[in-house]
């Protein structure tokens, strides 16, 4: 091999080694690789969480479409609907907060006043 070819091969080899070293072993490359892997894991966890929420909502939609009692329960809790011949008693939560000795009554899902529904069987 002639000296020019040998010198050209050596320069290319050294340049390749330096380029590989800077790509694989520089702190910026490794930290950015670590950061990208971390972001990927967080994104995958977010996707799994959203998939679980989606499945839960699909089950709830199915129950609402097929189960009349569940639909009635949702309407009573979320919309405050009552049946005919029922009387609704509302208790203000502020009274229970003033009287510390008595346990506080549980609030409904909307955070409003507690309701007790009694059927009037006349």
PESUL-V626419 format. One record per residue. N is the residue number from 1. PHI is phi in radians with two decimals (* if undefined). OMEGA is omega in whole degrees, 0 to 359 (NA if undefined). NEAR is the number of other C-alpha atoms within 12 Angstrom. Layout:
n=[N	N]
phi=[PHI	PHI]
omega=[OMEGA	OMEGA]
near=[NEAR	NEAR]
//
This chain:
n=[1	2	3	4	5	6	7	8	9	10	11	12	13	14	15	16	17	18	19	20	21	22	23	24	25	26	27	28	29	30	31	32	33	34	35	36	37	38	39	40	41	42	43	44	45	46	47	48	49	50	51	52	53	54	55	56	57	58	59	60	61	62	63	64	65	66	67	68	69	70	71	72	73	74	75	76	77	78	79	80	81	82	83	84	85	86	87	88	89	90	91	92	93	94	95	96	97	98	99	100	101	102	103	104	105	106	107	108	109	110	111	112	113	114	115	116	117	118	119	120	121	122]
phi=[*	-1.38	-1.11	-1.17	-1.14	-1.09	-1.13	-1.14	-1.14	-1.14	-1.12	-1.12	-1.14	-1.14	-1.10	-1.12	-1.12	-1.14	-1.16	-1.11	-1.08	-1.18	-1.30	-1.56	-2.04	-1.34	-1.17	-1.17	-1.16	-1.20	-1.19	-1.22	-1.13	-1.09	-1.11	-1.15	-1.12	-1.12	-1.08	-1.09	-1.11	-1.11	-1.14	-1.13	-1.12	-1.10	-1.12	-1.09	-1.09	-1.17	-1.09	-1.12	-1.08	-1.11	-1.11	-1.08	-1.15	-1.12	-1.12	-1.15	-1.07	-1.07	-1.12	-1.11	-1.28	-1.94	-1.93	-1.13	-1.16	-1.15	-1.06	-1.11	-1.07	-1.11	-1.11	-1.20	-1.28	-1.48	-1.85	1.26	-1.33	-2.29	-1.48	-1.15	1.20	-1.95	-2.02	-1.85	-1.87	-1.92	-2.01	-1.34	-1.21	-1.14	-1.08	-1.25	-1.33	-1.26	-1.54	-1.26	-1.22	-1.52	-1.19	-1.33	-1.26	-1.23	-1.53	-1.33	-1.13	-1.45	1.43	-1.46	-1.19	-1.27	-2.07	-2.16	-1.83	-2.16	-1.45	-1.76	-1.65	-1.63]
omega=[181	182	181	178	180	179	179	179	180	179	178	179	180	178	179	179	179	179	178	179	182	180	187	188	177	183	179	181	181	180	178	176	177	180	179	177	178	178	179	180	179	179	179	177	177	178	179	179	180	177	179	177	180	178	179	179	178	177	180	177	179	179	179	181	188	187	182	181	177	177	178	179	178	180	180	184	187	184	179	180	178	177	174	180	174	178	181	173	178	178	181	181	182	179	182	178	179	180	184	184	181	177	181	179	180	178	177	187	181	178	181	181	179	181	173	183	180	179	177	186	178	NA]
near=[8	8	9	10	11	12	13	14	15	14	14	14	14	14	14	14	15	15	14	14	15	15	17	16	16	15	14	14	16	16	15	16	17	14	15	15	14	14	14	14	14	14	14	14	14	14	14	14	14	14	14	14	14	14	14	14	14	14	16	17	16	15	18	18	14	13	15	13	13	19	20	20	19	22	17	22	23	17	15	23	18	23	17	13	12	17	16	20	15	18	20	20	21	15	17	18	15	12	12	11	9	11	12	18	22	18	19	21	17	15	14	19	23	24	26	21	20	15	14	12	9	6]
//
